[in-house]
Amino acid sequence: MAAIEYYDVILKPVITEKSMADMGDKKYTFYVHPDANKFMIKDAVEKMFEGTKVKSVNTMNLDGKTRRRGRTVGKTAKRKKAIVQLTEESKEIEIFSGL
């Protein structure tokens, strides 16, 4: 297995009503690489977004959902989600500013 670099850790932000409401408390939600741990996620956020300081990281593994197409049954891909809490003196993440 190849080493995971910090720019490979964060895949994309999660845009839902709940995640948008949590942004007022400086909590941001991302889909992350399935093999990334909390230390890698913290390092990636602090390196990718200037001026941010991570207070805590919560992660969860999401199993794929069962889907049917006619008689064929399959599963969607597994995902890993991370909720990143920033410190009070930390800057906001600019990705979410236009939403």
Residue frames as qw, qx, qy, qz and C-alpha x, y, z in Angstrom:
[[0.000, 0.888, 0.459, 0.000, 0.00, 0.00, 0.00],
 [0.394, 0.475, -0.020, 0.786, 1.31, 3.42, -0.93],
 [0.235, -0.327, -0.469, 0.786, 1.65, 6.15, 1.68],
 [0.063, 0.821, 0.541, 0.170, -1.28, 8.56, 1.86],
 [0.304, 0.161, -0.069, 0.936, -0.24, 12.20, 1.41],
 [0.059, 0.396, 0.505, -0.765, -2.14, 15.04, 3.09],
 [0.353, 0.293, -0.235, -0.857, -3.75, 16.15, -0.19],
 [0.411, -0.035, -0.839, -0.354, -5.18, 12.63, -0.71],
 [0.041, -0.170, -0.839, 0.515, -6.88, 12.50, 2.71],
 [0.340, 0.469, 0.393, -0.713, -9.84, 14.87, 2.16],
 [0.336, 0.278, 0.792, 0.428, -12.00, 13.73, -0.75],
 [0.074, -0.486, -0.390, -0.779, -14.88, 16.23, -0.70],
 [0.188, -0.073, 0.488, -0.849, -17.02, 18.27, 1.70],
 [0.046, -0.446, -0.894, -0.011, -20.42, 17.03, 2.83],
 [0.177, -0.089, -0.047, -0.979, -23.17, 19.54, 2.04],
 [0.302, -0.488, -0.810, -0.120, -26.33, 18.73, 4.00],
 [0.308, -0.790, -0.175, -0.501, -28.69, 20.76, 6.15],
 [0.777, -0.608, -0.102, 0.131, -27.18, 19.40, 9.34],
 [0.727, -0.050, 0.041, 0.684, -23.58, 20.00, 8.26],
 [0.180, 0.588, 0.156, 0.773, -24.42, 23.55, 7.15],
 [0.498, -0.795, -0.161, -0.307, -26.05, 24.26, 10.53],
 [0.829, -0.435, -0.057, 0.347, -22.96, 22.97, 12.36],
 [0.572, 0.414, 0.012, 0.708, -20.72, 25.45, 10.51],
 [0.218, -0.847, -0.020, -0.485, -21.90, 28.17, 12.90],
 [0.751, -0.633, 0.188, -0.013, -20.14, 26.21, 15.66],
 [0.138, 0.745, -0.635, -0.151, -17.01, 25.82, 13.45],
 [0.655, -0.085, 0.751, -0.006, -17.72, 22.15, 12.71],
 [0.474, 0.538, -0.440, -0.541, -17.00, 21.04, 9.15],
 [0.834, 0.018, 0.536, -0.128, -17.86, 17.66, 7.63],
 [0.303, 0.610, -0.613, -0.399, -15.77, 15.91, 4.96],
 [0.994, 0.096, 0.035, -0.043, -15.66, 12.56, 3.20],
 [0.164, -0.775, 0.603, 0.091, -12.12, 11.27, 3.76],
 [0.509, 0.380, -0.763, -0.119, -9.91, 8.43, 2.56],
 [0.872, -0.331, -0.247, -0.261, -11.01, 5.13, 4.16],
 [0.832, -0.044, -0.352, 0.427, -7.49, 4.41, 5.48],
 [0.139, 0.583, -0.235, 0.765, -6.94, 7.87, 7.00],
 [0.489, -0.449, -0.646, 0.379, -6.80, 8.21, 10.77],
 [0.178, -0.928, -0.313, 0.093, -7.62, 11.22, 12.98],
 [0.455, -0.613, 0.207, 0.612, -4.03, 12.48, 13.05],
 [0.383, 0.125, 0.593, 0.698, -3.82, 12.42, 9.24],
 [0.050, 0.772, 0.566, 0.286, -7.15, 14.26, 8.92],
 [0.324, -0.876, -0.136, 0.331, -6.07, 16.95, 11.40],
 [0.463, -0.388, 0.390, 0.695, -2.77, 17.42, 9.57],
 [0.314, 0.371, 0.649, 0.585, -4.49, 17.61, 6.17],
 [0.042, -0.886, -0.453, -0.093, -7.02, 20.26, 7.26],
 [0.367, -0.821, 0.038, 0.435, -4.33, 22.45, 8.86],
 [0.437, -0.243, 0.515, 0.697, -2.08, 22.20, 5.78],
 [0.260, 0.455, 0.682, 0.510, -4.77, 22.64, 3.11],
 [0.111, -0.870, -0.365, -0.313, -6.61, 25.55, 4.72],
 [0.395, 0.325, -0.324, 0.796, -4.30, 28.37, 5.91],
 [0.182, -0.374, 0.285, -0.864, -4.90, 29.74, 9.39],
 [0.800, -0.335, -0.253, -0.429, -7.04, 26.86, 10.64],
 [0.011, -0.382, 0.826, -0.415, -6.33, 25.12, 13.93],
 [0.673, -0.211, -0.624, -0.337, -8.12, 21.83, 14.61],
 [0.454, -0.471, 0.482, -0.583, -9.50, 21.22, 18.09],
 [0.571, -0.084, 0.795, -0.186, -10.90, 17.70, 17.56],
 [0.420, 0.241, -0.663, -0.571, -11.77, 15.17, 14.86],
 [0.662, 0.043, 0.644, -0.380, -14.62, 12.63, 14.98],
 [0.263, 0.290, -0.754, -0.528, -14.74, 9.90, 12.34],
 [0.720, 0.113, 0.548, -0.410, -17.31, 7.32, 11.30],
 [0.078, -0.139, 0.873, 0.462, -17.31, 4.48, 8.80],
 [0.639, 0.304, 0.163, -0.688, -20.43, 4.30, 6.63],
 [0.488, 0.046, 0.853, 0.180, -21.38, 0.97, 5.07],
 [0.143, 0.052, -0.575, -0.804, -22.69, 0.86, 1.53],
 [0.611, 0.181, 0.352, -0.686, -26.44, 0.78, 0.98],
 [0.423, 0.151, 0.874, 0.183, -28.13, -2.18, -0.72],
 [0.391, 0.465, -0.147, -0.780, -29.51, -1.24, -4.12],
 [0.611, 0.244, 0.751, 0.050, -31.58, -3.23, -6.61],
 [0.323, 0.455, -0.382, -0.737, -31.85, -2.97, -10.36],
 [0.753, 0.102, -0.499, -0.417, -34.41, -5.54, -11.43],
 [0.940, -0.280, -0.190, -0.035, -33.40, -8.89, -9.98],
 [0.659, 0.305, -0.360, 0.585, -29.78, -7.87, -9.51],
 [0.516, -0.849, -0.118, 0.008, -28.81, -6.82, -5.99],
 [0.638, 0.349, -0.253, 0.638, -25.67, -4.85, -5.22],
 [0.464, -0.734, -0.271, 0.416, -24.16, -2.47, -2.71],
 [0.246, 0.933, -0.081, 0.248, -22.90, 1.08, -3.04],
 [0.583, 0.382, -0.466, 0.545, -19.36, 1.93, -2.00],
 [0.589, -0.603, -0.388, 0.372, -18.30, 2.26, 1.64],
 [0.188, 0.788, -0.053, 0.584, -17.33, 5.72, 2.87],
 [0.541, -0.354, -0.452, 0.614, -15.59, 7.34, 5.79],
 [0.037, -0.855, -0.228, -0.464, -16.83, 10.65, 7.13],
 [0.511, -0.146, -0.405, 0.744, -14.99, 13.08, 9.43],
 [0.161, -0.922, -0.280, -0.212, -16.40, 15.96, 11.47],
 [0.566, 0.150, -0.241, 0.774, -13.66, 18.50, 12.19],
 [0.308, -0.898, -0.303, 0.086, -14.07, 20.96, 15.09],
 [0.467, 0.528, -0.147, 0.694, -11.92, 24.11, 14.80],
 [0.388, -0.346, -0.470, 0.713, -10.70, 26.24, 17.70],
 [0.035, 0.870, 0.411, -0.269, -12.35, 29.57, 18.54],
 [0.104, -0.789, 0.232, 0.560, -9.43, 31.71, 17.28],
 [0.487, 0.017, 0.731, 0.478, -9.14, 29.69, 14.07],
 [0.256, 0.293, -0.314, -0.866, -10.07, 31.14, 10.66],
 [0.772, 0.317, 0.348, -0.426, -13.15, 29.93, 8.77],
 [0.509, -0.012, 0.741, 0.437, -12.71, 27.50, 5.86],
 [0.195, 0.413, -0.217, -0.863, -13.25, 29.40, 2.59],
 [0.039, -0.107, -0.905, -0.410, -14.82, 26.50, 0.65],
 [0.087, -0.568, -0.812, 0.102, -18.08, 26.99, 2.51],
 [0.070, -0.393, -0.195, 0.896, -18.19, 30.81, 2.42],
 [0.227, 0.099, -0.434, -0.866, -20.15, 31.07, -0.85],
 [0.265, -0.287, -0.898, -0.201, -22.89, 28.62, 0.17]]
